[in-house]
Structures are given as structure tokens and as C-alpha cells.
Amino acid sequence: MGNNVTDEMLQKAMDYLIDGVDDAARAKGELSYVEDYKKPLLADIMREKHKEFPTMPVSGQERDALADPRYKMHIRAIGDAVQENERHKRLLISAEAVISVYQTESANNRGAEKLR
């Protein structure tokens, strides 16, 4: 009975678990930052709108702030950060799955050897 998990696959999985930690942590930190900065950015833009148009109601300030190119760019940054964070989550899941399959195959092979 041959192994389905190659040594190369196992090595890549182990490498990711060891070497990918910093990149995964950085991606998670970036996601947290851009999500947390969304409200302060909106407030800053609304404050600018209030200075420019003091009689504009808050709803108008918010509408203009949500349409502001800086806010739209920030929303795209959130999307990029979510994508990168999810990519690292999937890589982690894949690495763990490869290792789990390898462990199962190894145990099965050891059991088969005992039966011979």
C-alpha cells in the first residue's frame, strides 16, 4: 500500500507551519488594523465635511464621507486584507490536513506491517 502524501507534500506543509507564522500573523494584524481604522477614517472625513459645510446635516456628512475616494480606497484595503488573511487560514488548514493524512497513512502502514 503506497502513501498518498509524498515527502515533498509533507515538507511543504511543515515548512508553512514553521516559516509561515510571521506572514500569517502580519496578515491577521493588517486585517485588524484596517477594520479598526474604518470608523476613525469615516469620522475624520465627516469632520472635514462639517468644516466645509457647517449647516450640512450629519446624514449628509456621512453620505459624502462614504462616497469619498479615501473611504472607498480603504474599503478596498479591507477586502484585500480579508483575502490575504483567508488565504493564510486556508494554507494552515491544508498543511494540517496533509500532516493528518500522513499520520493516518503511517499508522495504517505500521498496522499492515504487524499483520505480515
Contact map, one row per residue, 1 for C-alpha under 8 A:
11100000000000000000000000000000000000000000000000000000000000000000000000000000000000000000000000000000000010000000
11110000000000000000000000000000000000000000000000000000000000000000000000000000000000000000000000000000000000000000
11111100000000000000000000000000000000000000000000000000000000000000000000000000000000000000000000000100110000000000
01111100000000000000000000000000000000000000000000000000000000000000000000000000000000000000000000000100100000000000
00111110110000000000000000000000000000000000000000000000000000000000000000000000000000000000000001001100000000000000
00111111110000000000000000000000000000000000000000000000000000000000000000000000000000000000000000000000000000000000
00001111111000000000000000000000000000000000000000000000000000000000000000000000000000000000000000000000000000000000
00000111111100000000000000000000000000000000000000000000000000000000000000000000000000000000000000000000000000000000
00001111111110000000000000000000000000000000000000000000000000000000000000000000000000000000000001000000000000000000
00001111111111000000000000000000000000000000000000000000000000000000000000000000000000000000000001100100000000000000
00000011111111100000000000000000000000000000000000000000000000000000000000000000000000000000000000000000000000000000
00000001111111110000000000000000000000000000000000000000000000000000000000000000000000000000001000000000000000000000
00000000111111111000000000000000000000000000000000000000000000000000000000000000000000000000011101100000000000000000
00000000011111111100000000000000000000000000000000000000000000000000000000000000000000000000001000100000000000000000
00000000001111111111000000000000000000000000000000000000000000000000000000000000000000000000000000000000000000000000
00000000000111111111100000000000000000000000000000000000000000000000000000000000000000000011001000000000000000000000
00000000000011111111100000000000000000000000000000000000000000000000000000000000000000000001001000000000000000000000
00000000000001111111100000000000000000000000000000000000000000000000000000000000000000000000000000000000000000000000
00000000000000111111110000000000000000000000000000000000000000000000000000000000000000000000000000000000000000000000
00000000000000111111111100000000000000000000000000000000000000000000000000000000000000000000000000000000000000000000
00000000000000011111111110000000000000000000000000000000000000000000000000000000000000000000000000000000000000000000
00000000000000000011111111000000000000000000000000000000000000000000000000000000000000000000000000000000000000000000
00000000000000000001111111100000000000000000000000000000000000000000000000000000000000000000000000000000000000000000
00000000000000000001111111110000000000000000000000000000000000000000000000000000000010011000000000000000000000000000
00000000000000000000111111111000000000000000000000000000000000000000000000000000000000000000000000000000000000000000
00000000000000000000011111111100000000000000000000000000000000000000000000000000000000000000000000000000000000000000
00000000000000000000001111111110000000000000000000000000000000000000000000000000100110010000000000000000000000000000
00000000000000000000000111111111000000000000000000000000000000000000000000000000100010000000000000000000000000000000
00000000000000000000000011111111100000000000000000000000000000000000000000000000000000000000000000000000000000000000
00000000000000000000000001111111110000000000000000000000000000000000000000000000100000000000000000000000000000000000
00000000000000000000000000111111111000000000000000000000000000000000000000000100110010000000000000000000000000000000
00000000000000000000000000011111111100000000000000000000000000000000000000000000000000000000000000000000000000000000
00000000000000000000000000001111111110000000000000000000000000000000000000000000000000000000000000000000000000000000
00000000000000000000000000000111111111000000000000000000000000000000000001001100100000000000000000000000000000000000
00000000000000000000000000000011111111000000000000000000000000000000000000000100000000000000000000000000000000000000
00000000000000000000000000000001111111110000000000000000000000000000000000000000000000000000000000000000000000000000
00000000000000000000000000000000111111111000000000000000000000000000000000000000000000000000000000000000000000000000
00000000000000000000000000000000011111111100000000000000000000000000001001100000000000000000000000000000000000000000
00000000000000000000000000000000000111111110000000000000000000000000000000000000000000000000000000000000000000000000
00000000000000000000000000000000000111111111000000000000000000000000000000000000000000000000000000000000000000000000
00000000000000000000000000000000000011111111100000000000000000000000001000000000000000000000000000000000000000000000
00000000000000000000000000000000000001111111110000000000000001001100001000000000000000000000000000000000000000000000
00000000000000000000000000000000000000111111111000000000000000000000000000000000000000000000000000000000000000000000
00000000000000000000000000000000000000011111111100000000000000000000000000000000000000000000000000000000000000000000
00000000000000000000000000000000000000001111111110000000000000001001000000000000000000000000000000000000000000000000
00000000000000000000000000000000000000000111111111000000010011011000000000000000000000000000000000000000000000000000
00000000000000000000000000000000000000000011111111100000000010000000000000000000000000000000000000000000000000000000
00000000000000000000000000000000000000000001111111110000000000000000000000000000000000000000000000000000000000000000
00000000000000000000000000000000000000000000111111111101000010011000000000000000000000000000000000000000000000000000
00000000000000000000000000000000000000000000011111111111000010000000000000000000000000000000000000000000000000000000
00000000000000000000000000000000000000000000001111111100000000000000000000000000000000000000000000000000000000000000
00000000000000000000000000000000000000000000000111111100000000000000000000000000000000000000000000000000000000000000
00000000000000000000000000000000000000000000000011111111000000000000000000000000000000000000000000000000000000000000
00000000000000000000000000000000000000000000000011111111000000000000000000000000000000000000000000000000000000000000
00000000000000000000000000000000000000000000000001001111100000000000000000000000000000000000000000000000000000000000
00000000000000000000000000000000000000000000000011001111110110000000000000000000000000000000000000000000000000000000
00000000000000000000000000000000000000000000000000000011111110000000000000000000000000000000000000000000000000000000
00000000000000000000000000000000000000000000010000000001111111000000000000000000000000000000000000000000000000000000
00000000000000000000000000000000000000000000000000000000111111100000000000000000000000000000000000000000000000000000
00000000000000000000000000000000000000000000000000000001111111110000000000000000000000000000000000000000000000000000
00000000000000000000000000000000000000000000011011000001111111111000000000000000000000000000000000000000000000000000
00000000000000000000000000000000000000000100010000000000011111111100000000000000000000000000000000000000000000000000
00000000000000000000000000000000000000000000000000000000001111111110000000000000000000000000000000000000000000000000
00000000000000000000000000000000000000000000010010000000000111111111000000000000000000000000000000000000000000000000
00000000000000000000000000000000000000000100110010000000000011111111001000000000000000000000000000000000000000000000
00000000000000000000000000000000000000000100000000000000000001111111001100000000000000000000000000000000000000000000
00000000000000000000000000000000000000000000000000000000000000111111101100000000000000000000000000000000000000000000
00000000000000000000000000000000000000000000100000000000000000011111111100000000000000000000000000000000000000000000
00000000000000000000000000000000000000000000000000000000000000000011111110000000000000000000000000000000000000000000
00000000000000000000000000000000000000000000000000000000000000000001111111000000000000000000000000000000000000000000
00000000000000000000000000000000000001001100000000000000000000001111111111100000000000000000000000000000000000000000
00000000000000000000000000000000000000000000000000000000000000000111111111110000000000000000000000000000000000000000
00000000000000000000000000000000000000000000000000000000000000000000111111111000000000000000000000000000000000000000
00000000000000000000000000000000010001000000000000000000000000000000011111111100000000000000000000000000000000000000
00000000000000000000000000000000000001000000000000000000000000000000001111111110000000000000000000000000000000000000
00000000000000000000000000000000000000000000000000000000000000000000000111111111000000000000000000000000000000000000
00000000000000000000000000000000010000000000000000000000000000000000000011111111100000000000000000000000000000000000
00000000000000000000000000000010011000000000000000000000000000000000000001111111110000000000000000000000000000000000
00000000000000000000000000000000000000000000000000000000000000000000000000111111111000000000000000000000000000000000
00000000000000000000000000000000000000000000000000000000000000000000000000011111111100000000000000000000000000000000
00000000000000000000000000110110010000000000000000000000000000000000000000001111111110000000000000000000000000000000
00000000000000000000000000000010000000000000000000000000000000000000000000000111111111000000000000000000000000000000
00000000000000000000000000000000000000000000000000000000000000000000000000000011111111100000000000000000000000000000
00000000000000000000000000100000000000000000000000000000000000000000000000000001111111110000000000000000000000000000
00000000000000000000000100110010000000000000000000000000000000000000000000000000111111111000000000000000000000000000
00000000000000000000000000000000000000000000000000000000000000000000000000000000011111111100000000000000000000000000
00000000000000000000000000000000000000000000000000000000000000000000000000000000001111111110000000000000000000000000
00000000000000000000000100100000000000000000000000000000000000000000000000000000000111111111000000000000000000000000
00000000000000000000000100000000000000000000000000000000000000000000000000000000000011111111100000000000000000000000
00000000000000000000000000000000000000000000000000000000000000000000000000000000000001111111110000000000000000000000
00000000000000010000000000000000000000000000000000000000000000000000000000000000000000111111111000000000000000000000
00000000000000011000000000000000000000000000000000000000000000000000000000000000000000011111111100000000000000000000
00000000000000000000000000000000000000000000000000000000000000000000000000000000000000001111111110000000000000000000
00000000000010000000000000000000000000000000000000000000000000000000000000000000000000000111111111000000000000000000
00000000000111011000000000000000000000000000000000000000000000000000000000000000000000000011111111100000000000000000
00000000000010000000000000000000000000000000000000000000000000000000000000000000000000000001111111110000000000000000
00000000000000000000000000000000000000000000000000000000000000000000000000000000000000000000111111111000000000000000
00001000110010000000000000000000000000000000000000000000000000000000000000000000000000000000011111111100000000000000
00000000010011000000000000000000000000000000000000000000000000000000000000000000000000000000001111111110000000000000
00000000000000000000000000000000000000000000000000000000000000000000000000000000000000000000000111111111000000000000
00001000000000000000000000000000000000000000000000000000000000000000000000000000000000000000000011111111100000000000
00111000010000000000000000000000000000000000000000000000000000000000000000000000000000000000000001111111110000000000
00000000000000000000000000000000000000000000000000000000000000000000000000000000000000000000000000111111111000000000
00000000000000000000000000000000000000000000000000000000000000000000000000000000000000000000000000011111111100000000
00110000000000000000000000000000000000000000000000000000000000000000000000000000000000000000000000001111111110000000
00100000000000000000000000000000000000000000000000000000000000000000000000000000000000000000000000000111111111000000
00000000000000000000000000000000000000000000000000000000000000000000000000000000000000000000000000000011111111100000
00000000000000000000000000000000000000000000000000000000000000000000000000000000000000000000000000000001111111110000
10000000000000000000000000000000000000000000000000000000000000000000000000000000000000000000000000000000111111111000
00000000000000000000000000000000000000000000000000000000000000000000000000000000000000000000000000000000011111111100
00000000000000000000000000000000000000000000000000000000000000000000000000000000000000000000000000000000001111111110
00000000000000000000000000000000000000000000000000000000000000000000000000000000000000000000000000000000000111111111
00000000000000000000000000000000000000000000000000000000000000000000000000000000000000000000000000000000000011111111
00000000000000000000000000000000000000000000000000000000000000000000000000000000000000000000000000000000000001111111
00000000000000000000000000000000000000000000000000000000000000000000000000000000000000000000000000000000000000111111
00000000000000000000000000000000000000000000000000000000000000000000000000000000000000000000000000000000000000011111
